[in-house]
Structures are given as C-alpha cells and as structure tokens.
Amino acid sequence: MKGIVFTQFIEMVEQQYGYEIVDELLTNTNLPSGGAYTAIGTYSHHEIVCLVVGLSKRTNIPVPALLNAFGRYLFCTFSRVYDHFFEHFHNAFDFLENVDNYIHVEVIKLYPDAELPQFTTKRLDEKRLEMISNSERSMGDLAEGLIAACIEHYKETASINREKLTEDAKSERFLIVRAS
C-alpha cells in the first residue's frame, strides 16, 4: 500500500484526535516499518489495519466507522492535491465510472508499484450506478467513504447500498442511487 495512505491516516488522526494519540499509536503498535512513513514509500496494508484497530480501541469507535471516515478524509486530500484528476468530470457518476480507466491509470504513472483495487461500473439508468470492487485488502468501508465523499464533492445527494459478493469481502457491490 502506498505511503500516501499512511501519511494521510496519521494526519487525519492528528487533526481529529491530537498528536498524543498519534504518538501512542505509533509507539504501542507493532509495525514492521517502525511507523516511519513517506508518501512515496510502499508498506504492508496490515500496518494500516493495525493502526485502525489501535485507534478503534483507543477511541471506542468501531473499525468500519473509522475506515469510512478515513475514506472521506482521503478523498478530500486527493481532490485537493490531485485536482487535475477532477476537472474532467462534472458529476459523481462520471467520476466513479472512470476510476479504473482514467484515475488508476494516472496513479500508476505516478506510482508504478501501486497495488490498486479494481472497479467495474455499470450505469443502470440516470439515477443508479453499480460499482463492483475487487481488492485483496477487503477494505469496503474505506471504499464506501471514498464514494460518499465523491458524491459530496460534486454536491450531489445519493444513497450507497453495499453487498458482499464473496465471504471474505474481497469483492463487493456498491449500488449508488441518486436522490430524486
């Protein structure tokens, strides 16, 4: 997993919970990297899981809620830092339909060793978009937060219905339904 995910997680924790919590997480979590992350580095996704679980224990906030919140935070960072990715699209469905064939292609240009989830989309009609996520990391809560933040970014209102397609949640279906 690319280091930008880790650096942004640490930044979110510091902003929302304070530096003392960050220090506690990095000190008390057994991390092969020692908790020293760079945006361009590559780290095991198990480390982010350990950090989120540690934060959950410290804050009593369930892991799914923390991952969802982090997905929202991460999207806001991406939309600010990589704003040129967003200027080509005028609504959330157009953006989400292009995650794999445009956004991820550009990400791979920047980070050739990035291991990205795969998304396939199908526009069911003007109000419904189906996204199928396939990821070895089983982070549907993070994906749901990213999708929700995308909808908010384009100032739209929609519901997100999520369904596991495999028992291990490596494949999930998101049905995004625009409000009337």
PyMOL commands that set and color helices and strands:
alter all, ss='L'
color gray80, all
select helices_A, chain A and resi 3-17+19-28+45-59+63-81+83-85+92-97+99-110+140-153
alter helices_A, ss='H'
color red, helices_A
select strands_A, chain A and resi 118-125+128-134+158-164+171-178
alter strands_A, ss='S'
color yellow, strands_A
deselect
rebuild
show_as cartoon
